[in-house]
Amino acid sequence: MIHNIFYRVFVYGTESEIKVRAAVKTLFPKSLPTKAITEGYYKNPVIILSDKINKKRDITLFLKNLKKIGTSSKQRIITQLKNRMDDKGNLFLRFNKQEAYLGNLKVVEHGDSIHVKIKIAAYPANKKTAIKIAMKLFGE
């Protein structure tokens, strides 16, 4: 159902890298993200943590964690699937970093979050087919 998952999260100067890594572990327990350091708008250091999940067991673990998502977040995803899915079958989600650190999964709209791109395994590879598969993932 899923080919791969890519995520990216920014660690700003006011945040703890250790806590942001713990938040990522809520979604991806086995992930070992790569670390890149860049510069923010005001010349402050920004760390970018990212990883691509390809292993079937890690994807299955992510899906298991995704089932713990709250009803309101699940409904938000389902109602916005057309806007969150591109023509190539990539589903884009954002999870609240602070909630993830506390062990909760909450879908948000703002940029200060864990950005997740899920490549849906759809044949034919198009938006319509990918949306049908994504509906199954979220229990519809």
FENKA-V787631 format. One record per residue. N is the residue number from 1. RES is the residue in one letter. SS is DSSP state (@ for helix, = for strand, . for the rest). OMEGA is omega in whole degrees, -180 to 180 (999 if undefined). D_CENTER is the distance of its C-alpha to the mean C-alpha in Angstrom with 2 decimals. Layout:
n->[N	N]
res->[RES	RES]
ss->[SS	SS]
omega->[OMEGA	OMEGA]
d_center->[D_CENTER	D_CENTER]
//
This chain:
n->[1	2	3	4	5	6	7	8	9	10	11	12	13	14	15	16	17	18	19	20	21	22	23	24	25	26	27	28	29	30	31	32	33	34	35	36	37	38	39	40	41	42	43	44	45	46	47	48	49	50	51	52	53	54	55	56	57	58	59	60	61	62	63	64	65	66	67	68	69	70	71	72	73	74	75	76	77	78	79	80	81	82	83	84	85	86	87	88	89	90	91	92	93	94	95	96	97	98	99	100	101	102	103	104	105	106	107	108	109	110	111	112	113	114	115	116	117	118	119	120	121	122	123	124	125	126	127	128	129	130	131	132	133	134	135	136	137	138	139	140]
res->[M	I	H	N	I	F	Y	R	V	F	V	Y	G	T	E	S	E	I	K	V	R	A	A	V	K	T	L	F	P	K	S	L	P	T	K	A	I	T	E	G	Y	Y	K	N	P	V	I	I	L	S	D	K	I	N	K	K	R	D	I	T	L	F	L	K	N	L	K	K	I	G	T	S	S	K	Q	R	I	I	T	Q	L	K	N	R	M	D	D	K	G	N	L	F	L	R	F	N	K	Q	E	A	Y	L	G	N	L	K	V	V	E	H	G	D	S	I	H	V	K	I	K	I	A	A	Y	P	A	N	K	K	T	A	I	K	I	A	M	K	L	F	G	E]
ss->[.	=	=	=	=	=	=	=	=	=	=	.	.	.	.	.	@	@	@	@	@	@	@	@	@	@	@	.	.	.	.	.	.	=	=	=	=	=	=	.	.	.	.	.	=	=	=	=	=	=	=	=	=	.	.	@	@	@	@	@	@	@	@	@	@	@	.	.	.	.	@	@	@	@	@	@	@	@	@	.	@	@	@	@	=	.	.	.	.	=	=	=	=	=	=	=	@	@	@	@	@	.	.	.	.	.	=	.	.	.	.	.	=	=	=	=	=	=	=	=	.	.	.	.	.	.	@	@	@	@	@	@	@	@	@	@	@	.	.	.]
omega->[179	176	-179	179	175	175	178	179	180	175	-178	-176	-180	-177	176	178	180	-180	178	176	177	178	178	-179	176	179	-173	-174	-176	-174	173	-173	172	-175	175	179	179	-176	178	-177	-179	178	178	-180	177	178	176	176	-180	178	174	-178	-179	-175	-177	-178	178	176	178	178	176	180	177	178	-179	179	179	-177	-179	-179	-179	177	179	179	179	179	-177	-178	-178	-176	-179	180	-177	-177	176	-176	-180	179	175	178	-177	179	174	180	180	-179	-177	178	179	178	179	178	-179	176	-180	179	-179	180	-174	-174	-178	-173	174	-178	-176	175	-178	177	-179	177	-177	174	-3	-176	177	-175	-177	180	180	178	178	180	179	177	178	179	-176	170	178	999]
d_center->[15.81	12.95	14.11	11.29	7.65	7.29	5.51	7.89	9.24	12.83	15.45	18.35	21.93	22.04	19.24	19.58	17.72	18.39	16.80	13.57	13.57	14.31	11.37	9.07	11.49	10.79	7.55	9.06	12.79	14.32	12.43	14.80	13.20	15.61	16.96	18.37	20.52	21.27	23.24	22.32	24.43	27.03	27.24	25.20	23.16	19.38	17.42	14.36	12.43	10.59	10.65	10.73	10.82	13.91	15.81	16.27	16.62	13.33	11.59	13.95	13.12	9.40	10.97	13.51	11.30	9.69	13.40	13.93	12.17	14.98	17.11	16.75	12.95	13.47	16.35	14.63	12.11	15.22	17.43	15.25	14.28	16.86	15.52	11.82	13.04	15.02	18.29	17.06	14.77	11.36	9.08	7.14	5.19	5.55	6.25	9.76	10.60	14.03	13.29	10.93	13.92	16.16	14.43	13.20	10.02	10.55	9.03	10.69	12.14	13.11	12.16	12.42	8.91	5.82	4.87	2.56	5.84	7.27	11.02	13.03	16.36	18.83	22.51	23.67	20.57	20.47	18.61	20.91	20.50	16.71	16.72	19.16	17.07	13.96	16.54	17.57	14.17	14.20	17.87	19.79]
//
